[in-house]
Amino acid sequence: MDISLDFIAGASIVKLKPLFSIDGETVFVASKKSVYQYNTKTGKLVHEFTGCNADVIGMSFQVIDNLECIVACSKTGKIIIWKVTNKIELFELQIPKRNVTSFHLLSGNMTVGLQALIAYRTKKKGTNFCLINTKKLDTHTVLLKIPKTDFHIDVCQNKYFSVVVENFVHFFNFSSFMLSSYQMAKNSRKFTCVTCHPQDESVLTGDDTGRIVLWQNLFGKKTQAIYHWHNLPVKCLAFSTLGSYFCSGANEAVLVKWLIDNPKIRQFLPRLPGGLVQISVSDNNAYIAVITTDNAVRIIDSRMNQLSVIQHLVVGNQFECGIIYDPITRALVMNGNVGCVQFYTPTDHSLLYNVDIVGQNKLTSERECDLENTDLKKIALSRSGNWLGTVEERKDGEHIKELRLKFWFFNKEKQTYELNTSVEFPHEASINDIQFQPMCSEDVLKCISVGNDKTFKMWQIAEIVTVHRRSLIWKCVSTGTFRDMSCKGLSFSLDGSLFALGFGAILTIWATENCELKSSLLHSQFKEDIRFVQFGHGRQCHLVVTASKSHLCVWNILTLTISWVVPLSKVSLLVSDPLSPYMLVLCKVKKSRYTLCVFEPSSPNLIYSSNKLLPKNKQIVAAAFVPHGHPSDLKLQWYERSNVYLITSTNELYRLNKSGDLRFNKDDPAEDLSEEMSVFRKMKPQVQSSEIKPSVKQHLFPKDMSYKGYREYLEAPIETLPPIRLLAESLLKSLVLQREESL
């Protein structure tokens, strides 16, 4: 069985500067192997340019032979040119260098060849900068060599380019082939970014002390002007079109707009959701594109007001809360920005909304110390999705820590969650798990929180009456401990009448109604602390799976015996499918290699196992089974009943799928909308026992409803289509329901 990981979302868009079109109405953003075109005002996706065989490391917007084109280069040296107006690929070539790290197009003339500046890594772990021509790929001129691979570069058309690396800044003139360099004193400051003036010989550099230096007369006696407001290292800079002002950004999450002639005149856009990493200004100076660390592009107008946000999956610092499925919106609930929860729908790759759980301003770190923010640690949703439970915590080791348990109710009118109950210090130590009782009726709904203080607490809905209103709140109704042992791993039974909890190496079974201990199970040979617990589902609901550091055990709670045990090394995840008996376990087999296994609690035989789904440098940090369209179909495989979503250590969201299975392939017969492959056609038996030949009724006029034809019509660029009056008749006829009239 060949299973692959399909990339869904989460790729970084912060590596390259966004590019504006000439009129500024669209913006181009590079992510992984594609270049995306978005509308500037609405933030909606216009088109995805594909074809690169590796990650895009450089792109340029250029007018080539009077055509507006977008040019992209992958790290393997493949260059592709697309025409922006009709989205057609015009040109494709392969340069001889395979380890390209940067690409800048200098001139756009197909007759004499496109000229570009590229940087590639050498065998001695250095970097070479050279000029290439698409007509003469066999020959190239090396302009600059540096002994490092970490650098920042910018180009001023075909006039000059500037490179900063550690405490060096280099300027190279294309016409005179003159190199000019400057070195700051060692152990004083290091350059962090660079940008070139659009026309003149002026360069801005930022360093790790927050200074911005304007360099002029680059190839003579250099002059410097210093602009200083940032306290943290400057991350990004951008000139205006005429160079009268520039913008800067750092991890203070503030966009600063400077007037070059008067550094005291500044404009600020504070409290952005993340630190700034890339800035671009449109040619007409009407828009500023800002990329922040939360993997979003924000379009700012000339008055420093935000117009739109381009964001799909929010890339946070961690996904400690895992992946939770929301039955109301059918979205994945995960960590988002600091102190926030994001609701993301992978089917249409859209971010529905964020819920600010903490409700505090984000503290940005200072140069001398890192400030700890109150962040989200655990999330739980009720079966109906009406109740949301969250755990937030701040613990920096110096100040009094914060710990809150909050319950939120879904407001159907406002379509968002509203705070219902907030509990300060629900446990004396951190909370490691929280789950709602799986039941349809929420009149007596309960929730259990498990703390590192060796206790678990049961919370229940209660009604209160005040002089203002009658409402529901959550209150603690029971507290449980077991032999003063640490507890971890919580799971409810299928009907919610029981819950299992691991205390040390002992599996305990409790009654949810009265919090009464029913049984405690321990095997004399396996005394490692239990880390994960999962109840079986369906016909295997009497089985409980426990995972420790090196073993996977299955207990039968009817006979109070152990069913089977298998040795596993360093189990890091154990998740179950709520609609089928399948479970997924992730364990570490080598230093940087993980094995993903799928099994049923009724048998120790694996249904699927692989250690080659991810590269060595990636690790799965969260996983979840998400209900599919037809989970009860017995003919479906385990990966078809429920979608398995995974989050990696590089903040990327994947889905397990059969290799070569394209669910949205336009040529797939299952997606054909023609009459021959309709739902009624599938209901008709293929073999008929009657010898009477059925009469065939033909339509009054030809009818063509092929899905492929409609898709080509809808996706074709509007400027390439004939007038709609020429197409209307055939389209309307194909949609008419026809019948014969009896005369």
C-alpha positions in Angstrom: 0.0 0.0 0.0 1.6 3.3 -1.2 0.6 6.2 1.1 2.0 9.7 0.6 1.7 13.0 2.4 -0.1 15.7 0.4 0.8 19.2 1.4 -2.2 21.3 2.5 -1.0 24.6 4.0 1.6 26.2 6.2 4.5 26.9 3.8 6.5 29.9 4.6 5.9 33.0 2.6 8.4 35.2 4.5 11.6 34.2 2.6 11.1 36.5 -0.4 9.8 40.0 -0.9 6.3 40.3 -2.3 6.1 42.0 -5.8 3.5 44.4 -7.0 2.2 44.7 -10.6 2.8 48.0 -12.4 -0.6 49.4 -11.4 -0.3 48.0 -7.9 -3.7 46.2 -8.2 -2.2 42.7 -7.7 0.6 41.4 -5.5 2.8 38.3 -6.1 3.9 36.0 -3.2 6.2 33.0 -3.5 5.6 29.9 -1.4 7.3 26.5 -1.8 7.2 25.6 -5.6 4.5 28.1 -6.6 4.0 31.9 -7.1 0.6 33.2 -6.1 -1.2 36.3 -7.5 -3.6 38.1 -5.1 -5.8 41.1 -5.5 -4.4 43.9 -3.5 -7.7 45.4 -2.2 -9.6 42.2 -1.4 -6.7 39.8 -0.6 -8.4 37.1 -2.8 -6.4 34.6 -4.8 -6.3 35.4 -8.5 -4.0 32.7 -9.8 -1.4 30.2 -8.9 1.7 29.9 -11.2 3.1 26.4 -11.0 5.8 24.4 -12.8 8.9 24.7 -10.6 10.4 21.5 -9.5 11.7 22.8 -6.2 11.3 25.7 -3.8 11.3 29.2 -5.4 14.4 31.2 -4.3 13.9 34.3 -6.4 11.3 36.0 -8.5 10.9 39.2 -10.5 8.1 41.2 -12.2 9.4 42.4 -15.5 8.2 43.8 -18.8 9.7 41.4 -21.4 9.1 42.3 -25.1 6.2 44.6 -24.1 4.6 41.8 -22.1 4.0 41.9 -18.3 5.7 38.8 -17.0 6.5 37.1 -13.7 9.9 35.3 -13.6 10.7 32.6 -11.0 13.8 30.5 -10.3 13.9 27.4 -8.2 16.9 26.3 -6.1 17.7 23.6 -8.7 18.2 26.3 -11.3 15.0 26.0 -13.3 13.7 29.4 -14.6 10.1 29.8 -15.7 8.5 32.9 -17.3 4.7 33.3 -17.2 2.6 36.0 -19.0 0.6 37.7 -16.3 -2.4 38.7 -18.4 -3.5 35.2 -19.6 -1.4 33.1 -17.2 0.4 31.3 -20.0 4.0 29.9 -19.6 6.2 31.6 -22.1 9.6 30.3 -21.5 11.4 27.7 -19.5 15.1 26.8 -19.1 17.6 25.1 -16.9 20.8 26.9 -15.8 23.8 24.7 -15.1 24.0 25.5 -11.4 21.9 23.2 -9.2 22.4 24.8 -5.8 21.1 28.3 -6.4 20.4 30.5 -3.4 19.3 33.8 -4.9 18.1 35.1 -8.3 17.5 38.7 -9.6 16.5 39.4 -13.2 18.4 42.4 -14.6 17.2 42.9 -18.2 14.2 41.6 -20.2 15.0 41.2 -23.8 14.4 37.8 -25.4 16.3 38.7 -28.5 19.7 39.1 -26.9 18.9 36.9 -24.0 17.7 37.6 -20.4 20.5 38.6 -18.1 20.3 37.7 -14.4 22.4 37.8 -11.3 22.4 34.5 -9.4 24.2 33.2 -6.3 25.1 29.6 -5.7 26.8 27.6 -3.0 30.3 26.2 -3.6 31.8 23.0 -2.4 33.8 24.9 0.2 30.6 26.2 1.9 30.9 29.6 0.4 28.9 31.6 -2.1 29.6 32.9 -5.6 27.7 35.7 -7.3 27.8 35.6 -11.1 26.1 37.0 -14.2 24.3 34.6 -16.6 22.6 35.1 -20.0 19.9 32.8 -21.2 21.5 32.7 -24.7 24.9 31.8 -23.3 24.4 29.5 -20.4 27.7 27.7 -20.9 29.6 30.8 -19.9 29.1 32.9 -16.8 31.2 35.6 -15.0 31.9 35.4 -11.3 31.6 38.8 -9.8 32.0 38.2 -6.1 33.0 35.4 -3.7 32.2 35.3 0.0 33.1 32.5 2.4 29.7 32.4 4.0 26.3 31.0 2.9 24.2 33.3 5.1 23.8 36.7 3.4 21.4 39.4 2.3 21.4 40.9 -1.2 19.5 43.5 -3.2 19.9 44.8 -6.8 19.3 48.2 -8.4 18.1 47.3 -11.9 21.1 46.6 -14.1 23.3 49.2 -12.4 24.7 47.7 -9.2 24.0 45.3 -6.4 24.8 45.2 -2.7 25.5 42.3 -0.4 25.8 42.2 3.4 27.3 39.3 5.3 28.1 39.5 9.0 30.1 42.8 9.5 30.9 43.3 5.7 29.0 45.3 3.1 29.9 45.0 -0.6 28.9 47.2 -3.5 29.4 46.0 -7.1 29.0 48.1 -10.3 27.8 46.2 -13.3 29.1 48.6 -15.9 32.6 49.2 -14.6 32.9 45.9 -12.8 34.1 47.8 -9.7 33.9 46.3 -6.2 33.7 48.5 -3.1 33.6 47.0 0.4 33.3 48.3 3.9 34.0 46.4 7.2 32.6 47.4 10.6 34.7 46.7 13.7 34.5 43.1 14.8 32.3 42.2 17.8 30.5 45.5 17.5 27.7 45.3 15.0 26.5 42.9 12.3 24.4 43.7 9.2 21.0 42.1 9.1 19.3 43.5 5.9 20.0 45.6 2.8 18.0 47.4 0.2 19.0 49.4 -2.9 17.5 52.7 -4.2 15.3 52.1 -7.3 17.4 54.5 -9.4 20.3 56.3 -7.6 23.5 55.0 -5.9 22.0 54.9 -2.4 21.8 51.8 -0.2 20.1 51.3 3.2 21.5 48.7 5.6 20.2 47.6 9.0 22.2 46.0 11.8 21.6 44.1 15.0 21.6 47.2 17.2 18.6 48.7 15.5 20.5 51.2 13.4 19.7 52.1 9.8 22.5 53.5 7.7 22.0 55.3 4.4 25.1 54.8 2.2 25.8 57.2 -0.7 28.6 57.7 -3.2 29.1 54.0 -3.1 32.1 53.8 -5.4 33.9 56.9 -4.1 34.3 58.4 -0.7 31.3 57.0 1.0 29.0 59.1 3.1 26.7 57.7 5.9 23.5 59.0 7.5 22.2 57.1 10.5 18.5 56.6 11.4 17.8 55.0 14.8 14.5 54.1 16.4 14.4 50.3 16.6 15.6 48.6 19.7 15.8 45.2 18.1 17.7 44.1 15.0 16.3 45.6 11.8 14.8 42.8 9.7 13.6 44.6 6.6 13.9 47.8 4.6 12.2 49.3 1.5 12.6 52.5 -0.5 9.7 54.4 -2.1 9.7 54.6 -5.8 11.4 58.0 -6.0 13.4 57.4 -2.8 12.1 60.3 -0.8 11.1 58.0 2.1 11.7 54.4 3.2 10.0 51.9 5.5 11.6 49.7 8.1 10.5 46.9 10.4 11.7 44.6 13.1 10.4 42.3 15.9 8.8 45.2 17.7 5.8 44.5 15.4 5.8 48.2 14.3 6.0 49.5 10.7 8.0 52.7 10.6 7.9 55.2 7.7 10.9 57.5 7.5 11.4 60.8 5.6 14.9 60.7 4.4 15.5 64.5 4.5 14.1 64.8 8.0 14.7 61.7 10.2 12.6 63.2 13.0 9.5 63.0 11.0 8.2 59.4 11.3 4.9 57.6 10.9 4.1 54.4 12.8 1.7 51.5 12.4 2.0 49.7 15.8 0.6 46.4 17.2 0.9 44.2 14.2 0.3 40.5 15.0 3.9 39.6 14.5 7.4 40.8 13.8 8.1 42.3 10.3 10.3 40.2 8.0 9.7 41.6 4.4 8.5 45.0 3.1 7.7 46.1 -0.5 6.3 49.4 -1.9 4.3 49.5 -5.1 5.5 51.6 -8.1 2.8 54.2 -7.6 3.5 54.4 -3.8 -0.1 53.7 -3.1 0.4 50.4 -1.3 2.9 48.8 1.1 3.1 45.0 1.4 4.3 43.8 4.8 5.0 40.2 5.6 4.9 39.3 9.3 6.2 36.3 11.2 2.7 34.8 11.5 3.0 34.0 7.8 0.7 36.8 6.6 0.9 39.5 4.0 -0.8 42.8 5.0 -1.5 45.5 2.5 -1.1 49.0 3.9 -2.2 52.2 2.1 -0.3 55.5 1.9 -2.1 56.7 5.1 -0.8 53.7 7.1 -4.2 52.0 7.2 -4.6 48.3 6.7 -6.6 47.4 3.5 -6.5 43.6 3.4 -4.8 40.6 4.8 -3.5 37.6 2.8 -3.4 34.7 5.1 -4.2 31.0 5.1 -2.8 28.9 7.9 -1.4 31.0 10.7 2.1 29.8 11.5 2.6 30.2 15.2 5.6 29.4 17.5 4.2 26.0 18.5 1.2 23.7 18.0 1.0 22.4 21.6 -2.8 22.2 21.5 -2.6 19.7 18.6 -5.4 19.5 16.0 -9.1 19.5 17.1 -12.0 19.1 14.7 -14.9 21.6 14.9 -18.2 19.9 13.8 -20.0 23.3 13.4 -17.6 24.8 10.8 -15.9 21.6 9.8 -12.6 23.4 10.5 -9.4 22.4 12.1 -8.8 24.2 15.4 -5.2 24.8 16.3 -2.8 27.3 17.9 -2.6 30.6 15.9 -1.0 33.8 16.9 0.2 34.1 20.5 -2.8 33.7 22.8 -5.2 33.0 19.9 -7.0 30.0 18.4 -7.4 29.7 14.6 -10.2 27.9 12.7 -8.8 26.7 9.4 -10.8 24.8 6.7 -8.4 22.6 4.7 -11.0 21.8 2.0 -10.9 25.4 0.6 -7.6 26.5 2.2 -9.2 29.4 4.0 -8.8 30.8 7.5 -12.3 31.3 8.9 -11.5 33.4 11.9 -9.3 33.8 15.0 -10.5 33.8 18.6 -8.4 35.9 21.0 -8.3 33.7 24.1 -5.8 35.6 26.3 -7.1 39.1 25.6 -3.7 40.7 26.3 -1.4 42.9 24.3 1.6 41.0 22.9 4.9 41.7 24.7 7.8 42.0 22.3 11.2 40.9 23.4 13.9 43.4 24.3 17.5 43.3 23.2 18.8 42.2 26.6 16.0 39.7 27.5 13.1 37.7 26.1 9.7 38.5 27.5 7.3 35.6 28.1 3.7 36.1 26.8 0.6 34.3 28.2 0.0 31.6 25.6 -2.5 28.9 24.8 -1.6 25.4 26.0 -4.7 23.1 25.6 -7.9 23.2 23.6 -11.0 21.0 23.9 -14.3 21.1 22.0 -17.6 19.4 23.0 -19.2 16.9 20.6 -21.6 19.4 19.2 -19.0 22.2 19.1 -21.1 24.5 21.2 -18.6 24.6 24.1 -14.9 25.4 23.8 -12.4 24.8 26.7 -9.0 26.5 26.8 -6.0 26.5 29.1 -3.7 29.5 29.0 -0.4 29.8 31.0 2.5 32.2 31.5 5.6 30.9 33.3 8.9 32.7 33.0 10.5 31.5 36.2 10.9 35.0 37.7 7.5 36.4 38.2 4.2 35.0 39.5 2.9 32.6 36.9 -0.5 32.8 35.3 -2.9 29.8 34.8 -6.5 30.0 33.6 -9.1 27.6 32.5 -11.8 29.2 30.3 -15.1 27.9 28.9 -16.5 29.6 25.8 -20.0 29.2 24.3 -20.7 29.5 20.6 -23.0 32.4 19.7 -24.9 31.3 16.6 -26.0 34.8 15.8 -22.5 36.3 15.8 -21.0 33.0 14.6 -18.1 33.2 17.1 -17.2 32.0 20.7 -18.0 34.2 23.7 -16.4 33.8 27.1 -18.7 32.1 29.7 -16.5 31.1 32.6 -12.9 32.0 33.6 -11.2 30.1 36.4 -8.0 31.4 37.9 -5.5 28.6 39.0 -7.8 25.6 38.5 -4.8 23.5 39.4 -1.8 24.1 41.5 0.5 23.2 38.6 0.2 23.1 34.8 -2.6 21.4 33.1 -1.6 18.6 30.7 -5.0 17.5 29.3 -8.6 18.7 29.0 -11.5 16.9 27.4 -15.3 17.2 27.3 -17.6 14.3 28.0 -18.8 12.9 24.6 -22.6 13.2 24.8 -25.3 14.7 22.6 -27.3 16.2 25.4 -25.5 19.1 27.0 -27.8 19.8 29.9 -25.4 17.9 32.3 -22.3 18.1 30.2 -19.0 17.5 32.1 -15.4 18.3 31.4 -12.3 16.9 33.0 -8.9 18.6 33.4 -5.8 16.8 34.3 -3.0 18.7 36.1 0.6 18.1 37.0 -0.4 18.5 40.7 -1.3 14.8 40.7 -5.0 15.5 40.6 -7.8 15.6 38.1 -10.9 17.8 38.4 -14.4 17.4 37.0 -16.3 20.5 35.8 -20.0 20.6 35.2 -22.6 23.1 33.8 -24.6 24.7 36.6 -27.4 27.3 36.4 -27.1 30.5 38.4 -29.7 33.2 39.0 -28.7 36.8 39.7 -30.6 40.1 39.8 -29.6 40.7 36.3 -30.2 37.4 34.5 -30.4 33.6 34.6 -27.4 32.0 33.0 -25.1 28.9 32.9 -21.6 28.7 34.4 -19.0 25.9 34.9 -18.0 24.9 38.4 -15.9 22.1 39.9 -18.0 19.2 41.2 -15.3 16.7 42.0 -11.6 16.2 42.5 -9.7 12.9 42.2 -6.3 11.5 43.1 -4.8 8.1 43.2 -2.0 7.1 45.6 -0.4 10.5 45.3 0.9 9.5 41.8 1.3 11.8 38.8 -1.5 11.5 36.2 -1.3 11.8 32.5 -3.3 10.6 29.5 -7.1 11.0 29.5 -9.8 9.3 27.4 -13.6 8.9 27.5 -15.5 5.8 26.5 -17.7 5.9 23.4 -20.9 6.8 25.4 -19.1 9.0 27.9 -20.1 6.9 30.9 -16.5 6.0 31.8 -13.1 7.7 31.5 -9.6 6.2 31.7 -6.6 8.0 33.2 -3.0 6.9 33.7 -1.5 7.3 37.2 2.1 6.5 36.8 2.2 3.0 35.3 -1.4 2.2 36.5 -4.4 2.4 34.2 -7.4 3.6 36.2 -11.1 3.4 35.1 -13.6 5.8 36.6 -17.3 6.3 36.4 -18.2 9.7 35.0 -21.5 10.1 36.8 -20.1 10.0 40.4 -16.3 10.0 39.8 -16.1 6.5 41.4 -13.0 4.4 40.8 -14.1 1.2 39.0 -10.8 -0.6 38.5 -7.0 -0.1 38.4 -4.9 -2.2 36.1 -1.1 -2.8 36.2 1.2 -5.4 34.7 4.1 -6.4 36.8 6.5 -6.4 33.8 5.6 -2.9 32.5 6.2 -0.2 35.1 6.9 2.7 32.9 4.7 5.8 33.3 1.7 5.9 31.0 1.9 8.8 28.5 -1.2 8.3 26.3 -4.5 6.6 26.8 -7.2 5.9 24.1 -10.6 4.1 24.3 -11.5 1.9 21.4 -14.5 2.7 19.2 -17.3 0.7 17.7 -17.2 -3.0 18.5 -13.8 -2.5 20.2 -15.2 0.0 22.7 -14.3 -2.4 25.6 -10.5 -2.1 24.8 -8.3 0.6 26.1 -4.9 1.4 24.5 -2.1 2.8 26.6 1.3 4.0 25.4 4.4 4.4 27.6 7.9 5.3 26.5 8.8 1.9 25.1 5.6 -0.2 25.0 2.1 -0.2 23.6 -0.5 -2.1 25.7 -4.1 -3.0 25.1 -6.4 -3.8 28.1 -9.8 -5.5 28.1 -11.9 -3.7 30.7 -14.5 -6.5 30.6 -12.1 -9.2 31.7 -9.7 -6.8 33.4 -6.8 -8.5 31.5 -4.2 -7.4 29.1 -4.9 -8.4 25.5 -1.5 -7.8 23.9 1.7 -5.8 24.2 4.2 -4.7 21.6 7.6 -3.0 22.2 7.9 0.5 20.7 10.6 3.1 21.1 9.9 6.6 22.2 6.2 7.0 21.5 5.4 10.6 20.8 1.8 10.5 19.6 -1.3 8.3 19.9 -4.6 9.4 18.3 -7.8 7.5 17.5 -10.4 7.8 14.8 -13.8 8.6 16.5 -15.7 7.0 13.6 -13.8 3.8 13.1 -11.6 1.4 15.2 -8.4 2.6 13.7 -5.6 4.3 15.7 -2.3 6.0 14.8 0.9 5.8 16.8 4.1 7.7 16.1 7.4 6.4 17.5 11.1 7.3 17.0 13.2 4.5 15.6 16.5 6.4 14.9 18.1 9.7 15.8 16.1 11.7 13.2 13.7 9.1 11.8 10.1 8.5 12.9 7.8 5.6 12.1 4.0 6.1 11.7 1.9 3.0 12.4 -1.8 2.4 12.0 -3.5 -0.5 13.9 -6.7 -1.8 15.5 -6.9 -2.4 19.2 -8.2 -5.9 18.5 -5.0 -7.1 16.9 -1.3 -6.4 17.3 -0.8 -6.8 13.5 -0.2 -3.5 11.9 -2.4 -2.3 9.1 0.1 0.2 7.8 3.6 1.2 8.8 6.2 3.6 7.2 9.2 5.6 8.3 9.8 7.3 4.9 6.8 9.7 4.8 8.9 12.7 6.0 12.5 13.8 5.4 14.9 13.3 8.2 14.8 17.0 9.3 11.1 17.0 9.8 9.1 15.7 12.8 5.3 15.2 13.2 4.2 17.2 16.3 0.4 16.8 16.0 -2.1 14.5 14.2 -5.8 14.0 14.1 -8.5 12.0 12.3 -11.1 14.2 10.7 -14.4 12.8 9.5 -14.8 12.3 5.8 -17.9 12.4 3.6 -18.9 8.7 3.8 -17.3 7.2 7.0 -19.7 4.3 7.2 -18.9 2.8 3.8 -17.3 -0.6 4.5 -15.5 -0.7 1.1 -13.3 2.3 2.1 -9.8 1.9 3.3 -8.6 3.2 6.6 -7.3 6.4 5.1 -10.5 7.0 3.1 -13.0 6.8 6.0 -11.4 9.7 7.8 -8.8 12.2 6.7 -5.5 12.0 8.7 -4.0 15.5 9.1 -0.5 16.0 10.4 1.5 19.0 11.5 5.3 19.0 11.2 8.0 20.7 13.2 8.4 23.2 10.3 4.7 24.3 10.7 3.4 22.6 7.6 0.0 20.9 7.4 -0.2 17.6 5.5 -2.8 15.0 4.8 -2.3 11.2 4.3 -3.5 10.0 1.0 -3.0 7.2 -1.5 -0.1 7.8 -3.8 -1.3 9.2 -7.1 -4.8 9.8 -5.9 -5.9 13.2 -7.0 -9.3 13.8 -5.4 -10.0 17.0 -7.4 -8.6 15.8 -10.7 -10.7 17.4 -13.4 -10.2 14.3 -15.7 -11.5 11.9 -13.0 -14.5 10.0 -14.3 -16.1 10.2 -10.8 -16.2 13.9 -11.1 -17.7 13.9 -14.6 -21.0 15.7 -14.6 -22.2 14.3 -17.9 -25.4 12.3 -18.1 -23.6 9.0 -18.5 -21.8 9.3 -15.2 -24.7 10.8 -13.2 -25.9 9.5 -9.8 -28.9 7.9 -11.5 -26.7 6.2 -14.0 -24.7 4.6 -11.1 -28.0 3.3 -9.6 -28.9 1.6 -12.9 -27.8 -2.1 -13.0 -25.1 -2.9 -15.5 -26.7 -6.2 -16.5 -30.5 -6.5 -17.2 -32.3 -9.9 -17.1 -35.1 -8.7 -19.4 -34.8 -9.5 -23.1 -36.9 -6.5 -24.0 -34.6 -3.8 -25.3 -35.2 -0.5 -23.7 -36.2 2.3 -26.0 -33.6 5.0 -26.3 -35.0 8.6 -26.2 -32.8 11.2 -27.8 -32.7 14.8 -26.8 -34.4 17.3 -29.0 -31.0 19.0 -29.5 -27.4 18.0 -28.7 -26.4 18.2 -25.1 -22.9 18.5 -23.8 -22.4 18.8 -20.0 -18.9 17.4 -19.6 -17.2 18.7 -16.5 -14.0 19.1 -18.4 -15.6 21.4 -20.9 -17.2 23.6 -18.3 -14.0 23.8 -16.3 -12.1 24.9 -19.3 -14.7 27.5 -20.0 -14.8 28.9 -16.5 -11.0 28.9 -16.0 -10.1 30.4 -19.4 -8.9 34.0 -19.2 -11.7 36.4 -20.0 -9.7 38.2 -22.6 -9.3 35.0 -24.7 -13.0 34.2 -24.8 -15.3 35.2 -27.6 -18.3 37.5 -26.8 -20.7 35.9 -24.4 -23.6 36.3 -26.8 -22.0 33.7 -29.1 -21.7 31.2 -26.2 -25.0 31.8 -24.4 -27.2 29.7 -26.6 -25.2 26.5 -26.4 -24.7 26.9 -22.6 -28.4 27.5 -21.9 -29.5 24.6 -24.2 -27.2 22.2 -22.3 -28.8 23.1 -19.0 -32.5 22.9 -20.1 -34.5 19.9 -18.9 -36.0 18.4 -22.0 -39.2 16.4 -22.5 -41.5 15.5 -25.4 -44.8 17.3 -25.6 -47.8 15.1 -26.5 -49.8 16.6 -29.3 
